[in-house]
Amino acid sequence: MKQESVQTPPPGFNGVAPGPAPAASPVDELAFGLLINRALGGSDSRRPSDKSANEVQVDMVLGQAQNLAKMNDQYVATYVVRGTKELYALLGAIYSYALQINESALRDHILQRMRERLEEEHEIKTQINTPWITTVLRFILPMDRQTAYSYSRVLQVAHDENLTAQELPNYIKERGGIGKITTTKEGEQSSKSIKEHKDAKTQMLKKILQANAKSAQTIVQVDDKFVLNTVAEGKKEGVFEFAVCVNPGGNERRVVRFFKVNQATESQLLNLISEASMPDDLEAMQEKLDVLREKLGITSGWGMKPGDKGYQPGGLPVINGAVQPEVMLNAPQSTTVGGVTNHQPA
């Protein structure tokens, strides 16, 4: 007779059989979420103000950075700021020493002996026409040529400004430091004005070329393979493309390549052209440009910006080769910019 096998549950703790297994309870989504939270290092009893041991360690590391920042501030205050102040005072003392030599009746003899000792002791040759301040600084700092020349440049400016040794430290501070002093304040302002005027001429040339582009008669279709892009990644492309031409003779020009350049290179090229072709009277050039724009019907685009005479908001006008200017910038029938003449039909 076939007997059914009956499995007896194993004895429980102390020989007591365990009770029946409890029925599975439905999934509590909230409890499941708390379980996941604990698995990720969280806690259902955690408060926003509580911090784990890891977070405390992170705060300690960040705190070290703050301590280093304080140490840097102390270093700057102790050595950089104070050191710079002491350096300016030192230059004042050197300047006082140099002035004494320059005002001495033995000036030429002293400078000659300095040159002799520089050559004998350090094999440093200085010419008789070397600025006297440079000779003094080279004698004081024979082993540091660059520093000697930097200091001598500052002291020469101080001498040109007719400063006293006492005034020099504060003067250096006001000018922004030793490295910023290359000429007198007046000379610096003059250089700044010259640069601003050159930049204005370049911008004027740029506007003139853009305006003339609207009525340009020489229009060519160029395959992309003949246009080389020299603009590096991250650089802004200039407004113009430049062509390299060969003149085999006469009036013939053979275009070899076109180049796209960045804004910096474009400015350098236009600056060279403007210096060679643009007059210094920019007000007169602006008046002629206004006339040209009016004759060409330019009210926006083509180099025109808000605030320019005749400006009207709108899109870039369509090129219309039939529109011809009655008045050009430099001559009734042609425009010459940078040696290039753009002839207009009569």
Solvent accessible surface area in square Angstrom, and as a share of the most:
residue,aa,sasa,rsa
1,M,215,0.96
2,K,188,0.80
3,Q,143,0.64
4,E,159,0.71
5,S,106,0.69
6,V,129,0.74
7,Q,168,0.75
8,T,113,0.66
9,P,79,0.50
10,P,99,0.62
11,P,105,0.66
12,G,24,0.23
13,F,180,0.75
14,N,125,0.64
15,G,58,0.55
16,V,102,0.58
17,A,58,0.45
18,P,82,0.52
19,G,60,0.57
20,P,133,0.84
21,A,93,0.72
22,P,123,0.77
23,A,98,0.76
24,A,106,0.82
25,S,92,0.59
26,P,123,0.78
27,V,127,0.73
28,D,80,0.42
29,E,144,0.65
30,L,132,0.66
31,A,49,0.38
32,F,119,0.49
33,G,36,0.35
34,L,58,0.29
35,L,97,0.48
36,I,79,0.40
37,N,56,0.29
38,R,116,0.42
39,A,81,0.63
40,L,147,0.73
41,G,67,0.65
42,G,22,0.21
43,S,46,0.29
44,D,85,0.44
45,S,92,0.59
46,R,104,0.38
47,R,165,0.60
48,P,143,0.90
49,S,95,0.62
50,D,59,0.31
51,K,127,0.54
52,S,47,0.31
53,A,73,0.57
54,N,108,0.56
55,E,73,0.33
56,V,70,0.40
57,Q,109,0.48
58,V,82,0.47
59,D,60,0.31
60,M,120,0.54
61,V,93,0.53
62,L,106,0.53
63,G,23,0.22
64,Q,105,0.46
65,A,58,0.45
66,Q,120,0.53
67,N,83,0.43
68,L,113,0.56
69,A,54,0.42
70,K,125,0.53
71,M,117,0.52
72,N,83,0.42
73,D,90,0.47
74,Q,117,0.52
75,Y,116,0.44
76,V,54,0.31
77,A,62,0.48
78,T,62,0.36
79,Y,139,0.53
80,V,67,0.39
81,V,92,0.53
82,R,152,0.56
83,G,32,0.31
84,T,51,0.30
85,K,145,0.61
86,E,99,0.44
87,L,53,0.26
88,Y,26,0.10
89,A,53,0.41
90,L,92,0.46
91,L,0,0.00
92,G,6,0.06
93,A,60,0.46
94,I,14,0.07
95,Y,2,0.01
96,S,37,0.24
97,Y,88,0.33
98,A,0,0.00
99,L,32,0.16
100,Q,118,0.52
101,I,9,0.05
102,N,39,0.20
103,E,136,0.61
104,S,37,0.24
105,A,108,0.84
106,L,107,0.53
107,R,66,0.24
108,D,95,0.49
109,H,127,0.57
110,I,53,0.27
111,L,8,0.04
112,Q,75,0.33
113,R,143,0.52
114,M,8,0.03
115,R,28,0.10
116,E,65,0.29
117,R,100,0.37
118,L,1,0.00
119,E,82,0.37
120,E,132,0.59
121,E,102,0.46
122,H,68,0.30
123,E,154,0.69
124,I,24,0.12
125,K,153,0.65
126,T,27,0.16
127,Q,115,0.51
128,I,144,0.73
129,N,126,0.64
130,T,27,0.16
131,P,78,0.49
132,W,32,0.11
133,I,1,0.00
134,T,13,0.07
135,T,0,0.00
136,V,0,0.00
137,L,0,0.00
138,R,18,0.07
139,F,55,0.23
140,I,60,0.31
141,L,49,0.24
142,P,27,0.17
143,M,159,0.71
144,D,63,0.33
145,R,145,0.53
146,Q,123,0.55
147,T,38,0.22
148,A,0,0.00
149,Y,84,0.32
150,S,22,0.14
151,Y,29,0.11
152,S,6,0.04
153,R,84,0.31
154,V,0,0.00
155,L,0,0.00
156,Q,58,0.26
157,V,7,0.04
158,A,0,0.00
159,H,63,0.28
160,D,85,0.44
161,E,49,0.22
162,N,133,0.68
163,L,32,0.16
164,T,72,0.42
165,A,26,0.20
166,Q,165,0.73
167,E,85,0.38
168,L,0,0.00
169,P,37,0.23
170,N,87,0.45
171,Y,13,0.05
172,I,0,0.00
173,K,143,0.61
174,E,113,0.51
175,R,27,0.10
176,G,50,0.48
177,G,10,0.10
178,I,26,0.13
179,G,61,0.58
180,K,133,0.56
181,I,0,0.00
182,T,88,0.51
183,T,44,0.26
184,T,28,0.17
185,K,95,0.40
186,E,147,0.66
187,G,22,0.21
188,E,82,0.37
189,Q,105,0.46
190,S,56,0.36
191,S,65,0.42
192,K,111,0.47
193,S,53,0.34
194,I,97,0.49
195,K,127,0.54
196,E,96,0.43
197,H,70,0.31
198,K,79,0.34
199,D,68,0.35
200,A,42,0.33
201,K,7,0.03
202,T,9,0.05
203,Q,93,0.41
204,M,16,0.07
205,L,0,0.00
206,K,42,0.18
207,K,51,0.22
208,I,1,0.01
209,L,52,0.26
210,Q,35,0.15
211,A,0,0.00
212,N,12,0.06
213,A,44,0.34
214,K,11,0.04
215,S,1,0.00
216,A,31,0.24
217,Q,81,0.36
218,T,118,0.69
219,I,116,0.59
220,V,94,0.54
221,Q,171,0.76
222,V,52,0.30
223,D,81,0.42
224,D,122,0.63
225,K,141,0.60
226,F,80,0.33
227,V,30,0.18
228,L,78,0.39
229,N,99,0.51
230,T,76,0.44
231,V,29,0.17
232,A,61,0.47
233,E,180,0.80
234,G,79,0.76
235,K,123,0.52
236,K,147,0.62
237,E,84,0.38
238,G,9,0.08
239,V,84,0.48
240,F,37,0.15
241,E,85,0.38
242,F,43,0.18
243,A,47,0.36
244,V,74,0.42
245,C,62,0.37
246,V,79,0.45
247,N,80,0.41
248,P,77,0.48
249,G,41,0.39
250,G,65,0.63
251,N,151,0.77
252,E,80,0.36
253,R,141,0.52
254,R,149,0.54
255,V,77,0.44
256,V,67,0.39
257,R,84,0.31
258,F,39,0.16
259,F,52,0.22
260,K,59,0.25
261,V,13,0.07
262,N,30,0.15
263,Q,87,0.39
264,A,67,0.52
265,T,49,0.28
266,E,3,0.01
267,S,54,0.35
268,Q,121,0.54
269,L,62,0.31
270,L,3,0.02
271,N,49,0.25
272,L,123,0.61
273,I,57,0.29
274,S,0,0.00
275,E,77,0.35
276,A,89,0.69
277,S,40,0.26
278,M,15,0.07
279,P,62,0.39
280,D,94,0.49
281,D,83,0.43
282,L,31,0.16
283,E,139,0.62
284,A,38,0.29
285,M,7,0.03
286,Q,52,0.23
287,E,118,0.53
288,K,86,0.37
289,L,0,0.00
290,D,25,0.13
291,V,54,0.31
292,L,0,0.00
293,R,2,0.01
294,E,130,0.58
295,K,83,0.35
296,L,4,0.02
297,G,47,0.45
298,I,5,0.02
299,T,47,0.28
300,S,6,0.04
301,G,22,0.21
302,W,34,0.12
303,G,8,0.08
304,M,8,0.04
305,K,124,0.53
306,P,100,0.63
307,G,81,0.78
308,D,32,0.17
309,K,144,0.61
310,G,49,0.47
311,Y,62,0.24
312,Q,107,0.47
313,P,116,0.73
314,G,58,0.56
315,G,64,0.62
316,L,121,0.60
317,P,35,0.22
318,V,131,0.75
319,I,93,0.47
320,N,67,0.34
321,G,34,0.33
322,A,88,0.68
323,V,41,0.24
324,Q,59,0.26
325,P,11,0.07
326,E,131,0.59
327,V,69,0.40
328,M,6,0.03
329,L,2,0.01
330,N,75,0.38
331,A,36,0.28
332,P,98,0.62
333,Q,97,0.43
334,S,20,0.13
335,T,4,0.02
336,T,61,0.35
337,V,19,0.11
338,G,31,0.30
339,G,66,0.63
340,V,110,0.63
341,T,57,0.33
342,N,41,0.21
343,H,132,0.59
344,Q,16,0.07
345,P,77,0.49
346,A,132,1.02
